[in-house]
């Protein structure tokens, strides 16, 4: 009888050990965020509204695909994609449908500002204070702001959405389609009460551009590119409580502001430096990088001795 009991005990321990092994295997084979968030828990997370302007180019689908793969892993995310186009394209439409993300697809064409002129010396002047492109005479290049009309279109949609019964509170994050985002940055922005800020890697000629924090408050900025900007931070370096765009209906981006000042233009409506909330471990961690996709070098078929096989029917 004693030997029989020992066999039973051994079998029980063996079964318990197998159970522990299976549990540990399943736990370690899943990303941490999947183990921590059940569908019921995720439903109570603040919605993140990601606003992404995009435009037609050879690498567009590649960039949007890479970004969408990241966003598929973010809970309670609503992607607002705005094409710089007179019409919505099938390429973007199909990509969004296949992503299974919650999304809104918009479009608005960037219009050439009134008063634009070509001075015949290689320069293009667009409105007062707006931009001066490749002036050969003075060897000057001043970049125009991009995505202005597209982001404003998204903000118009957002305000209407938040007023509707389907609207949910959350945060607004302005996302370029070729930047790189860690999942941690989305976790950080859910903590925002008003406006949160964090470092951005590989931007402004620096390894990292970041707010400086003293006693838990933003006291300055580590920036060398146009450091005199009111808020010298990148578009990827902050997120805003969505309800502030209802509180400040006049808040929008401006065509009268050159590249690099659009961040300050939108932030001036909704926050002061003293009210900024430093996140990412008091702005000491980098969770987003201002990467840029290199323009593809495609051979001119007319210059090839042997004609290429036609590929116009394939979406790239």
Order of alpha helices (4+ residues) and beta strands (2+ residues): alpha-alpha-alpha-beta-alpha-beta-alpha-beta-beta-beta-beta-alpha-beta-beta-alpha-beta-beta-beta-beta-beta-alpha-alpha-beta-alpha-beta
